[in-house]
Amino acid sequence: MHPDGQHQYVQAGWLDVAKRKLAPAGNGPYQSSALRPYQLLTRATYEPLVPGQAVYARVGLLPFEHVFRKGSSIRVTIDSAIGPVQSTGSWGMTGPSTKFSDTVYSSSTRRSEVILGLIPDSVAKAPLPSCQDTAGEPCRPSTVPVPPGHLDLP
């Protein structure tokens, strides 16, 4: 959310959690890194979910360039494809047509985290661009309060 109270879509990531198996770590195009989980997506690595059993899964965001200014907040939304294909652009998923629930675990033994890259020594140009300057993703008033807390970056 912008410091002015407007929110704006920045980026999305998709994952069929049954296809969560990651490639080995490395910097190659078919390897996983801290900022880029690379799922293997093969029949041999397909691991169906078991109700009530927690699994480790990493969702990668497609590369993006966005300046988060001081006073901004970041909202992460987790959603499920239920029934017909839900898509954004050329990506889409299909899910079961029956109701189900997702659980995201977070505790001292089950960490949940968001990892974003930081461009060292970069400085945001002032002022905040108007919402009309971003193609296809206008700002909207935020209807959800920002939770307390803050993060100070060096």
C-alpha positions, 0 to 999 in steps of 0.5 A: 500500500502506498503511504497515501492509503491507496493500494496497487497490484505489483506482482503475482506468483502461482504454485500447484502445491502438489508440484512443489518439489524444488530443483537443487540450489544454484544460480543456473536457469534450472536451479533454485535460489533464495529469490527464485524457487524453481519447481521441477514440474515432472510426474515423478516429483508430483506429491499430493497433499494429505489433509492436515499434514503441513508441507514446505512450499515456495512460491516464486514471484515473476521478476518485477521492478517496483520501488517501495517507498518509506511508509509503504506496506506490502500485502500478500494474498493467498488464494486457491483456484476452485472450479473453472480456470482462474487466470491472469494474463496467459497463466491459469489454474484449475482446482477441485470444484468442491470446497476446501481450506488452505492453512499457512503455518507460522511458528518458531518451528514452521517459519513463513516468510517473504523474501524480496530482492533489494537493489543496493544503494538505490534511491527512489525518485520523488515524488510518488508517481501518480496512480495513472502512470502505471499501465494496467494497474491503477491504484484503489482505496485500501479497505483493509487496515495495515497491521502494526509494525514496521521494518527498517532497512539499512 
